[in-house]
């Protein structure tokens, strides 16, 4: 089965959510829809949208129009514990959201492996990333976070990654569960991946869209040859 893209969203987060720059619910909905339509326009055939605030990102009419393009799309609403989000942070909440999606999505259960992408974002070179994973029989792939404002360049980019349902529960979800606003998930993930995956280099996913945390459009970087040999963590499928 073709890989499924899981899009995580939080259209109506609690007003006192820490480190949240984009708070307007209408803007969050619009930017999330824009990202979903980009995935559709790219030709992605299996999409799951899971919102942690009990919101429906797409209307029934919009879902129907997407399905007319022979795209399998599911929309799942999850009602998070707002007090826990405020106390534990957005990353902890996202981990619980991904777990909920894996437990309730038929598309994800059938596919076994999936891409996770934070809502409001999309991967411009997704076809090349899929080809890389298929050609090398990759089971898991995570990339380093690249931000000029960050001092520690060894953090994991938690916005976009590829993994299996089994490995998500085994070593990705525990990193989310251990995270907080002071112990960010990008750091917790690096500890976990260093223990479970190999380090290597491969094509860098080119991400675009909007950041809910900062509340602005994400910067796009061109790194020259490094875009083709970008640091990552990976594992191969067994028996390959």
C-alpha positions as CSV (number, residue, x, y, z in Angstrom):
1,X,0.0,0.0,0.0
2,X,1.2,3.5,-0.8
3,X,2.5,5.5,2.2
4,X,0.0,7.5,4.2
5,X,0.6,11.1,5.3
6,X,-0.7,11.9,8.8
7,X,-1.4,15.6,9.2
8,X,-1.6,16.7,12.8
9,X,-3.5,19.9,13.7
10,X,-4.9,21.9,16.6
11,X,-7.4,24.3,15.1
12,X,-8.8,25.6,18.4
13,X,-6.1,25.3,21.1
14,X,-6.7,26.7,24.6
15,X,-6.0,30.4,25.0
16,X,-3.3,29.9,27.6
17,X,-1.2,27.4,25.6
18,X,2.5,28.2,26.2
19,X,4.8,29.3,23.3
20,X,1.9,29.7,20.8
21,X,2.2,32.6,18.3
22,X,-0.7,31.8,16.0
23,X,-3.8,31.9,18.2
24,X,-6.5,32.9,15.8
25,X,-8.7,29.9,15.1
26,X,-9.7,31.0,11.6
27,X,-6.1,31.6,10.6
28,X,-5.1,28.2,11.9
29,X,-7.9,26.6,10.0
30,X,-7.0,28.4,6.7
31,X,-3.3,27.6,6.9
32,X,-4.0,24.0,7.7
33,X,-6.4,23.7,4.7
34,X,-3.8,25.3,2.5
35,X,-1.3,22.6,3.4
36,X,-3.8,19.8,2.9
37,X,-4.7,21.1,-0.6
38,X,-1.0,21.2,-1.4
39,X,-0.7,17.5,-0.5
40,X,-3.7,16.8,-2.7
41,X,-2.3,18.8,-5.5
42,X,1.0,16.8,-5.3
43,X,-1.0,13.7,-5.9
44,X,-0.7,12.1,-2.5
45,X,-3.2,9.3,-2.4
46,X,-3.6,8.5,1.3
47,X,-4.1,11.3,3.8
48,X,-5.2,11.3,7.4
49,X,-6.1,14.6,9.1
50,X,-6.3,14.4,12.9
51,X,-7.2,17.4,15.0
52,X,-6.5,17.5,18.7
53,X,-9.2,20.1,19.6
54,X,-12.3,18.3,18.4
55,X,-12.4,20.4,15.2
56,X,-13.2,19.4,11.7
57,X,-10.6,20.9,9.4
58,X,-12.4,20.0,6.2
59,X,-16.2,20.3,5.5
60,X,-18.1,17.3,4.1
61,X,-18.2,19.0,0.7
62,X,-14.4,19.5,0.7
63,X,-13.9,15.9,1.7
64,X,-16.1,14.7,-1.2
65,X,-14.3,16.9,-3.7
66,X,-11.0,15.4,-2.6
67,X,-12.3,11.8,-2.8
68,X,-13.5,12.5,-6.4
69,X,-9.8,12.7,-7.3
70,X,-9.5,9.0,-6.1
71,X,-7.7,10.0,-2.9
72,X,-8.2,8.2,0.3
73,X,-8.7,10.7,3.0
74,X,-9.8,10.4,6.6
75,X,-10.6,13.1,9.1
76,X,-10.4,12.3,12.8
77,X,-11.3,14.6,15.7
78,X,-9.7,14.0,19.1
79,X,-10.6,16.0,22.2
80,X,-7.4,16.7,24.1
81,X,-7.1,17.5,27.8
82,X,-6.5,21.3,27.7
83,X,-5.1,21.4,31.2
84,X,-2.5,18.7,30.3
85,X,-1.6,20.7,27.1
86,X,-0.9,23.8,29.2
87,X,1.0,21.9,31.8
88,X,3.0,19.5,29.7
89,X,3.3,21.4,26.4
90,X,2.3,21.1,22.7
91,X,4.7,18.3,21.9
92,X,3.4,16.0,24.6
93,X,-0.1,16.7,23.3
94,X,1.0,15.9,19.7
95,X,2.4,12.6,20.8
96,X,-1.0,11.7,22.3
97,X,-2.7,12.9,19.1
98,X,-0.5,10.7,16.9
99,X,-1.2,7.7,19.1
100,X,-5.0,8.4,18.8
101,X,-4.7,8.6,15.0
102,X,-2.8,5.3,14.8
103,X,-5.5,3.6,17.0
104,X,-8.4,4.9,15.0
105,X,-7.4,5.3,11.3
106,X,-8.1,2.5,8.9
107,X,-5.6,4.0,6.3
108,X,-2.8,4.1,8.8
109,X,-3.5,0.6,10.1
110,X,-3.4,-0.8,6.5
111,X,-0.2,1.1,5.5
112,X,1.8,0.1,8.6
113,X,4.4,2.8,7.8
114,X,3.5,6.5,7.6
115,X,4.8,10.0,7.2
116,X,3.9,12.5,9.9
117,X,3.7,16.2,9.0
118,X,2.8,19.0,11.3
119,X,-0.4,20.8,10.2
120,X,0.1,24.0,8.2
121,X,3.2,22.5,6.5
122,X,4.0,20.4,3.5
123,X,7.0,18.8,1.8
124,X,7.8,20.4,-1.6
125,X,10.0,17.5,-2.8
126,X,7.8,14.7,-1.4
127,X,8.1,12.5,-4.5
128,X,11.9,12.5,-4.2
129,X,11.7,11.6,-0.5
130,X,9.3,8.7,-1.2
131,X,11.6,7.5,-4.0
132,X,14.6,7.6,-1.6
133,X,12.8,5.6,1.0
134,X,11.5,3.0,-1.5
135,X,14.8,2.6,-3.3
136,X,16.8,1.9,-0.2
137,X,14.0,-0.1,1.7
138,X,14.1,2.4,4.6
139,X,11.9,1.6,7.6
140,X,12.5,4.8,9.6
141,X,13.9,8.2,8.6
142,X,14.3,11.3,10.7
143,X,16.2,14.4,9.8
144,X,18.2,17.0,11.8
145,X,16.5,20.3,12.5
146,X,18.0,23.2,10.6
147,X,17.3,26.7,12.0
148,X,19.7,29.6,12.0
149,X,18.4,30.7,15.4
150,X,19.2,27.4,17.1
151,X,22.6,26.8,18.8
152,X,22.3,23.0,19.0
153,X,22.2,21.6,15.5
154,X,21.9,18.0,16.7
155,X,18.2,18.3,17.4
156,X,15.7,16.2,15.4
157,X,13.1,17.9,13.2
158,X,9.9,16.7,14.7
159,X,7.7,18.5,12.0
160,X,8.2,15.8,9.4
161,X,9.4,12.2,9.6
162,X,8.8,8.6,8.4
163,X,8.3,5.6,10.7
164,X,6.3,2.5,11.3
165,X,3.4,2.1,13.7
166,X,5.5,-0.4,15.7
167,X,8.5,1.8,16.0
168,X,6.5,4.8,16.8
169,X,5.2,3.1,19.9
170,X,8.6,1.6,20.6
171,X,10.9,4.6,20.7
172,X,9.1,7.7,19.2
173,X,6.1,8.0,21.5
174,X,8.2,7.7,24.7
175,X,10.3,10.7,23.5
176,X,7.1,12.7,23.1
177,X,5.8,11.6,26.5
178,X,9.1,12.7,28.1
179,X,9.0,16.2,26.5
180,X,7.9,19.5,28.1
181,X,8.5,23.1,27.2
182,X,11.9,23.0,29.0
183,X,12.8,19.5,27.7
184,X,11.8,19.9,24.1
185,X,10.7,16.9,22.0
186,X,13.5,17.7,19.4
187,X,16.0,16.9,22.2
188,X,14.2,13.9,23.6
189,X,13.9,12.4,20.1
190,X,17.6,12.8,19.5
191,X,18.3,10.8,22.7
192,X,15.9,8.1,21.6
193,X,17.0,7.9,17.9
194,X,20.7,7.8,18.9
195,X,19.9,4.5,20.8
196,X,17.7,2.9,18.2
197,X,18.7,4.1,14.7
198,X,21.8,4.6,12.6
199,X,23.2,7.9,11.5
200,X,23.6,8.7,7.9
201,X,23.0,11.2,5.2
202,X,20.3,11.6,2.5
203,X,18.1,14.0,0.6
204,X,16.7,16.8,2.8
205,X,12.9,17.3,2.8
206,X,12.1,20.8,1.7
207,X,9.4,22.0,4.1
208,X,7.1,25.0,3.5
209,X,4.1,26.5,5.3
210,X,3.4,28.2,8.6
211,X,4.6,27.8,12.1
212,X,1.9,27.8,14.8
213,X,4.5,28.3,17.5
214,X,6.1,31.3,16.0
215,X,3.0,32.5,14.2
216,X,4.6,33.2,10.9
217,X,5.7,31.7,7.6
218,X,8.5,29.2,7.9
219,X,11.8,30.2,6.4
220,X,13.0,28.1,3.5
221,X,16.8,27.4,3.2
222,X,18.9,26.4,0.2
223,X,21.9,24.5,1.4
224,X,23.5,23.6,-2.0
225,X,25.1,20.1,-2.1
226,X,24.2,19.6,1.6
227,X,20.5,19.3,0.5
228,X,21.4,15.9,-1.1
229,X,23.6,14.6,1.8
230,X,21.8,16.0,4.8
231,X,22.3,14.4,8.2
232,X,19.6,11.9,9.3
233,X,18.8,8.9,11.4
234,X,17.5,5.8,9.6
235,X,17.0,2.1,9.7
236,X,16.3,-0.5,7.0
237,X,13.5,-2.9,6.7
238,X,14.4,-6.3,8.0
239,X,15.4,-8.9,5.5
240,X,16.3,-6.2,2.9
